[in-house]
Amino acid sequence: MQNALKMFVVLLMFAAFFAPKSHGQILGFYPAADTIFAGGGCTTPFIICSMPPAPPAQDMITVTPDWNTWMWYQDEFGIEHYIDFGYFLVDDSLNQYEYEIWYIPEGWPSWGPMAVPFDSLFLCEGYIARLQLKVLHNGAVIDSFSQPWVSVYGLPVEPGENAALLPSQPELRQNFPNPFNAATTISYRLPHAARVNVAVYDVAGRLVAALMDAPQSAGEHSLRWDAGGVNSGVYFIRLRISPNPASENAGEFVRVQKAILSR
């Protein structure tokens, strides 16, 4: 009886050692950032997900912008860092996992989760979203990781000094001060008269403050966001300019800046 019990314990230990872990396979998304931004020229940003060769015992799932799309993140000082690609890293020493990637819009506008195909262009619809990697073993999800994501529309040109040569494009400047502890000033520039909407959203895509929704003339504009009663955290300031049929630059323009409220 004791020998049988010992054998049963050994078998349980053997099974536990070789069984896939129930969690922890995903090591993270790199570069590590609170939010990844993707912007596409005059269009919605496109990305391509693929699985290139990776180091032994690990899998790499890359997220690469299309030729007309740029990806970046902001550091703790609000400085933008442009990247050629991002990637999920997974510990798969036994080469036994399968993967799914989902694009999950949150807040406004809201669509249901969308499966992202591998090695194909994917249109990043929505505004604030999560890019989620799922790890599967024998058809069952055993781990997942979500990278906060923001899709930005209306970037005028490839990032660089040439952007300063386009005064006809709208511009949303970084709020100042940032981080801030009570109130901050938001400045933007309009090349032509248009209807302007300025709003603040939290990381879950919920509207926090509606600051402007009215026609405005061309030129420099600024407004103040008094964040009294708002909890500390990361927020997104969105500038949206509605289409202006009378302008040669007609078309919706959307730009986002990250604001940090620290009390």
C-alpha positions as CSV (number, residue, x, y, z in Angstrom):
1,M,0.0,0.0,0.0
2,Q,2.8,2.4,0.9
3,N,4.7,1.6,-2.3
4,A,1.5,2.3,-4.3
5,L,1.1,5.6,-2.5
6,K,4.7,6.5,-3.2
7,M,4.3,5.7,-6.8
8,F,1.2,7.8,-7.0
9,V,3.0,10.8,-5.5
10,V,5.9,10.4,-7.9
11,L,3.5,10.3,-10.9
12,L,1.8,13.5,-9.6
13,M,5.2,15.2,-9.3
14,F,6.2,14.0,-12.8
15,A,3.0,15.3,-14.3
16,A,3.3,18.7,-12.5
17,F,6.8,19.1,-13.7
18,F,6.0,18.5,-17.4
19,A,2.6,20.1,-17.5
20,P,2.3,23.6,-18.9
21,K,2.3,26.4,-16.4
22,S,-1.1,27.9,-15.7
23,H,0.3,31.4,-15.8
24,G,3.5,33.4,-16.3
25,Q,4.5,32.3,-19.8
26,I,4.3,35.9,-21.2
27,L,7.3,37.9,-20.1
28,G,5.8,41.2,-21.2
29,F,5.6,43.7,-24.1
30,Y,8.7,45.6,-25.1
31,P,9.6,48.4,-25.1
32,A,8.0,48.5,-21.7
33,A,5.6,51.5,-21.7
34,D,2.4,52.6,-20.1
35,T,0.9,53.1,-23.6
36,I,1.9,52.4,-27.2
37,F,0.7,55.0,-29.7
38,A,0.2,54.3,-33.4
39,G,-0.5,57.0,-36.0
40,G,-1.1,56.8,-39.6
41,G,-0.5,59.7,-42.1
42,C,-3.9,60.7,-43.4
43,T,-5.4,57.3,-42.6
44,T,-6.2,55.0,-39.8
45,P,-2.9,53.3,-38.6
46,F,-2.1,49.8,-39.9
47,I,0.0,47.2,-38.1
48,I,1.4,43.8,-39.0
49,C,1.9,41.0,-36.4
50,S,4.3,38.2,-37.1
51,M,6.6,35.6,-35.4
52,P,10.2,35.9,-36.5
53,P,12.9,33.6,-35.3
54,A,13.5,34.1,-31.5
55,P,16.1,33.0,-29.0
56,P,16.0,29.4,-27.8
57,A,13.1,28.6,-25.4
58,Q,11.4,31.8,-26.2
59,D,8.9,33.1,-28.8
60,M,8.7,36.6,-30.1
61,I,5.5,38.1,-31.5
62,T,6.3,41.4,-33.2
63,V,4.0,44.3,-33.9
64,T,5.3,46.4,-36.8
65,P,3.8,49.6,-38.3
66,D,2.9,49.7,-41.9
67,W,4.9,52.1,-44.2
68,N,2.4,54.9,-43.6
69,T,2.1,54.3,-39.8
70,W,4.4,55.3,-37.0
71,M,4.7,53.9,-33.5
72,W,5.9,55.6,-30.3
73,Y,5.6,55.8,-26.6
74,Q,6.1,58.7,-24.1
75,D,8.4,58.5,-21.2
76,E,7.7,59.9,-17.7
77,F,8.7,63.4,-18.9
78,G,6.2,63.3,-21.8
79,I,9.0,63.0,-24.4
80,E,8.0,60.9,-27.4
81,H,10.3,58.0,-28.5
82,Y,9.6,56.5,-31.9
83,I,10.1,52.8,-32.4
84,D,10.5,50.5,-35.5
85,F,8.5,47.8,-33.8
86,G,7.3,46.4,-30.5
87,Y,7.0,42.8,-29.4
88,F,5.6,40.3,-26.9
89,L,8.1,37.9,-25.4
90,V,6.9,34.4,-24.3
91,D,8.7,31.7,-22.4
92,D,8.1,28.5,-24.4
93,S,10.9,26.1,-23.6
94,L,9.0,23.1,-24.8
95,N,7.7,24.7,-28.0
96,Q,4.2,23.8,-27.2
97,Y,2.1,27.0,-27.3
98,E,-0.1,28.6,-29.9
99,Y,-1.0,32.3,-30.0
100,E,-3.8,34.7,-30.7
101,I,-3.7,38.5,-30.8
102,W,-6.8,40.5,-30.2
103,Y,-7.4,44.3,-30.7
104,I,-10.0,45.4,-28.0
105,P,-11.3,48.9,-28.4
106,E,-12.4,50.6,-25.2
107,G,-14.4,53.8,-24.6
108,W,-15.3,55.9,-27.6
109,P,-16.0,54.7,-30.2
110,S,-16.7,51.1,-29.1
111,W,-16.5,48.0,-31.2
112,G,-16.2,44.4,-30.0
113,P,-12.9,42.6,-29.8
114,M,-11.3,41.9,-33.2
115,A,-8.9,39.1,-34.0
116,V,-5.6,40.3,-35.5
117,P,-4.4,37.9,-38.2
118,F,-0.7,37.1,-38.4
119,D,1.4,38.3,-41.4
120,S,-1.4,40.5,-42.7
121,L,-2.3,44.2,-42.5
122,F,-4.6,45.1,-39.6
123,L,-6.6,48.3,-39.4
124,C,-6.4,49.8,-35.9
125,E,-10.0,51.1,-35.6
126,G,-11.1,52.7,-32.4
127,Y,-9.3,55.2,-30.3
128,I,-8.2,53.8,-26.9
129,A,-7.7,50.1,-27.0
130,R,-5.8,47.1,-25.7
131,L,-3.6,44.9,-27.8
132,Q,-4.0,41.5,-26.2
133,L,-1.8,38.4,-26.6
134,K,-3.4,35.0,-25.6
135,V,-1.3,31.9,-25.1
136,L,-3.1,28.6,-25.8
137,H,-2.2,25.0,-25.0
138,N,-4.4,22.3,-26.6
139,G,-7.0,24.9,-27.5
140,A,-7.3,26.3,-23.9
141,V,-6.1,29.8,-23.0
142,I,-3.5,29.5,-20.2
143,D,-2.1,33.1,-20.2
144,S,-2.8,36.5,-21.6
145,F,-1.3,40.0,-21.5
146,S,-2.8,43.3,-22.6
147,Q,-0.7,46.3,-23.8
148,P,-2.6,49.6,-23.6
149,W,-2.8,51.1,-27.0
150,V,-3.9,54.4,-28.6
151,S,-4.6,54.9,-32.3
152,V,-4.0,58.4,-33.5
153,Y,-5.3,59.8,-36.8
154,G,-4.0,62.7,-38.9
155,L,-0.2,62.7,-38.4
156,P,1.0,65.0,-41.2
157,V,4.4,63.5,-42.2
158,E,7.0,61.2,-41.0
159,P,8.4,62.3,-37.6
160,G,11.3,64.6,-37.9
161,E,12.4,68.1,-38.8
162,N,10.2,68.2,-41.9
163,A,7.1,68.4,-39.7
164,A,8.0,71.9,-38.8
165,L,7.7,73.0,-42.4
166,L,4.0,72.3,-42.6
167,P,2.3,75.2,-40.9
168,S,-1.0,74.3,-42.6
169,Q,-1.4,71.3,-40.3
170,P,-3.2,71.5,-36.9
171,E,-1.1,70.9,-33.8
172,L,-1.8,69.8,-30.3
173,R,1.0,70.8,-27.9
174,Q,2.0,69.0,-24.8
175,N,0.0,70.4,-21.8
176,F,1.9,72.5,-19.4
177,P,2.8,71.8,-16.7
178,N,3.0,68.1,-17.0
179,P,2.9,66.3,-14.6
180,F,0.6,68.7,-12.7
181,N,-1.3,68.6,-9.4
182,A,-4.3,70.8,-9.9
183,A,-4.7,72.5,-13.2
184,T,-2.9,72.5,-16.6
185,T,-3.0,74.5,-19.8
186,I,-3.7,72.9,-23.1
187,S,-2.6,74.7,-26.3
188,Y,-3.3,74.0,-29.9
189,R,-3.0,75.7,-33.3
190,L,-5.6,75.7,-36.1
191,P,-4.6,76.4,-39.7
192,H,-8.2,77.3,-40.7
193,A,-11.6,77.7,-39.0
194,A,-13.1,74.5,-37.9
195,R,-15.3,72.8,-35.3
196,V,-13.1,71.7,-32.5
197,N,-13.6,69.1,-29.8
198,V,-11.2,68.9,-26.9
199,A,-11.8,66.2,-24.3
200,V,-10.0,64.2,-21.6
201,Y,-10.2,60.4,-21.2
202,D,-8.8,58.1,-18.6
203,V,-6.9,54.9,-19.4
204,A,-10.1,52.9,-19.6
205,G,-11.5,55.2,-22.3
206,R,-14.0,56.9,-20.1
207,L,-14.8,60.6,-20.6
208,V,-13.3,62.6,-17.8
209,A,-13.8,66.2,-19.0
210,A,-15.4,67.8,-22.1
211,L,-13.4,71.0,-22.5
212,M,-14.4,72.4,-25.9
213,D,-17.0,71.6,-28.6
214,A,-17.6,74.6,-30.8
215,P,-16.4,76.3,-34.0
216,Q,-13.2,78.2,-33.6
217,S,-11.2,80.5,-35.9
218,A,-7.7,79.9,-37.3
219,G,-4.8,80.6,-35.0
220,E,-3.5,79.9,-31.6
221,H,-5.8,78.7,-28.9
222,S,-5.4,77.5,-25.3
223,L,-7.7,76.4,-22.5
224,R,-7.3,75.3,-18.9
225,W,-8.2,72.0,-17.4
226,D,-9.1,72.2,-13.8
227,A,-8.7,68.7,-12.5
228,G,-10.3,69.3,-9.1
229,G,-12.0,66.1,-7.9
230,V,-10.1,63.9,-10.4
231,N,-7.9,61.1,-9.0
232,S,-4.2,61.0,-9.7
233,G,-3.2,59.0,-12.8
234,V,-2.6,59.0,-16.5
235,Y,-5.1,60.8,-18.8
236,F,-5.3,61.4,-22.5
237,I,-6.1,64.8,-24.0
238,R,-7.8,64.4,-27.4
239,L,-8.0,67.2,-30.0
240,R,-10.5,66.4,-32.7
241,I,-11.2,68.7,-35.7
242,S,-14.3,67.9,-37.7
243,P,-14.1,67.9,-41.5
244,N,-14.2,71.4,-43.1
245,P,-15.6,71.1,-46.7
246,A,-14.4,74.6,-47.5
247,S,-10.8,73.8,-46.8
248,E,-8.3,72.1,-49.0
249,N,-7.3,70.2,-46.0
250,A,-10.8,68.9,-45.3
251,G,-10.9,65.7,-43.2
252,E,-11.1,64.8,-39.6
253,F,-7.9,65.3,-37.6
254,V,-7.3,63.7,-34.3
255,R,-4.3,64.2,-32.0
256,V,-3.6,62.9,-28.5
257,Q,-1.3,63.9,-25.7
258,K,-0.7,62.1,-22.4
259,A,-1.2,64.1,-19.2
260,I,-0.1,62.9,-15.8
261,L,-2.0,64.1,-12.7
262,S,0.0,63.7,-9.6
263,R,-1.3,65.0,-6.3
